[in-house]
Amino acid sequence: MNQRGAIVSAAIVILLGISVVVTESGALTYLPEGYWLRFLQPMSGLLFAIAGFLSWMYYQITNNVFFKMLAISLFIHAGLTLESVLPVLIHYPLSMSGQLSVFQVVQMLHTLLQLTGSFLFAILLVYAIINYNGHERPLKREFLMALIVFIILYTAWRIGMLIWSAALPYTIDYVFMFTSSVLLTVIYFDGIRMALKIIKVTGSRLLKWLVAAMVLKITLSLSWIFPWIFFYSGFGTQLTMYYNYAIISITISIPILLLTALVACEKECRGGICS
């Protein structure tokens, strides 16, 4: 495990170096001012991908569905993380007055992809935990149907905003944002609840790491609320910089935490889980 830990540490250092090189090359100069820490996003995506490959390797060794589901969820998150960098790196032609632009369409597709992918990652992660000890207890069908209806409604709303932007109230968009955060939080809380039950029986160290990752995910899903608190509490933009640093730190901590979990719990992972 020490050798594997050294390899992972070296990989993280190399990826940090690559991110710095990409940043210094000017490739990310289109990012908004004050968001220079966004260069960590490509590294975060690569770390998710590495964790996914490691989980898939454990699946091939143990043939346990837990690692298969975990690997798929990690690969999805890796794709979402890397995709989130693209809209700010590509120049799109500006539209004429009263016409739709390519950028607006791409932004809408980007938003819908990120939303759907976030739900898919959370659901697959919970399903992985459910299959940890070979006992499957799928999420309630009613909740999944409500989730599908929400995504359909949100898609219709985004298309409506794109076509009739002047006629639709943007406040409804915040309602969808709030609902999305609540739904994600419910999914992660269900995963935490199931993980804690399994931990009491098995004492799994790996699930303890996953619980910590889901707590950070809940923090991120609700993070958009905090700027409102800062604004209405009178702090204004005084805490904006620290807020941005905190969000970026949490974002990069999640893949590092998951990768470290798969490395630190190598014996548990290679030994199989199901009795």
Buried (B, 14 or more C-beta within 10 A) or exposed (E): EEEEEEEBEEBBEEBBEBBEEBBEEEBBEEBEEEEBBBBBBBBBBBBBBBBBBBBBBBBEEBEBBBBBBBBBBBBBBBBBBBBBBEBBEEEEEEEEEEEEEEBBBBBBEBBBBBBBBBBBBBBBBBBBBBBBBEEEEEBEEEBEEEBEEBBEEBBEBBEEBBEEEEEBEEEEBEEBBEEBBEBBBBBBBBBBEBBEEBBEEBEBBBBBBBBBBBEBBBBBBBBBEBBEEBEEEEEEEEBBEEBBEBBBEBBBBBBBBBBBBBBBBBEBBEEBBEE
